[in-house]
Amino acid sequence: MEANQNIQWFPGHMTKTKRQIQAGLKLIDVVIEIIDARIPVSSSNPDLNGIIQSKPKLVLLNKCDKADINATRKWVDYYAKNGIIALPVDCKSGRGLNKFVPSVRKILEKKFEAQKAKGIKNPILRMMIVGIPNVGKSSFINRISRQTRAKVEDRPGVTRGNQWYTISKDLEMLDTPGVLWPKFDDQKVGEKLAFTGAIKDNILDIELLAVNFLNLMKSHPTQEFMQRFKLSENDLTDNDSYELLKLIGKKRGMLISGGEIDTERAANLIFDEYRDGKFGNITLEYPEE
Ligand code: G4P
């Protein structure tokens, strides 16, 4: 969502959203954390675990249509080793979402049983979505509530001001997601968020950003990237990343007066094409890192 890209994360802002998430936590049984499958580290917020404490969590590796399938598998295994279910999903097409409800039920199995043991005949358990801006929270909520359609009717005993979606006969979802702030302390995090378009790049030096992106592409070039710019192996080894940026600009005829190469235009082109998936499916963070 365009508006989200403009969010400035001042300390006051973070405190406010943290408070909102904490208020939501009191009402729910499981947290659904949405992260970007291409950058699972940079798109998650390590503070979340401290905020949710012992509350169970399910992770959605969203935008898996744009991530490298082998890397996504590695992330699923990584989370499994840490006792967390992570589901690769594509909330734009809905792919992978059929596993969502069964997975939430699995996580909440003991809680359902405990409720039934207490004599509650038809227990309803609740969940809340959290994630950084642009990770796909609205897309997920639209998809999952379109499948089930109904918003929960106002009824006695339900806290006023909170709207719930019925996800299945025994699961409900808070309709307002918790917006997490990205963890910008590490410059690399901000850079990867900018690569994927999660934060606006016009506040950053786009050419420097492109040079750093090309550093990554030089070490893990995809066929699509090589073919798109008709690059040879030598083009990668003989040029540093700035020279490679110039070469790409030259190949696309991006010249300014005096025959110089317009590296700013070339940088913008690289990000447009990368975000559009023209360089193939690329994951920028692996569990080993
Ligand atoms: P938010 O609520 O967390 O801020 O994110 P939102 O759902 O608005 O999604 C941000 C952008 O990411 C949207 O693109 C959305 O379509 C896209 N998106 C969400 N999930 C997926 C996914 O699984 N795969 C892909 N490829 N894209 C996804 P947009 O540019 O704002 O709009 P549009 O391209 O849909 O027109």
Residues whose N, C-alpha, C, O or C-beta is under 5 A from the ligand:
A	BS01	G4P	M1 N4 N62 K63 C64 D65 V89 D90 C91 K92 I132 P133 N134 V135 G136 K137 S138 S139 F140
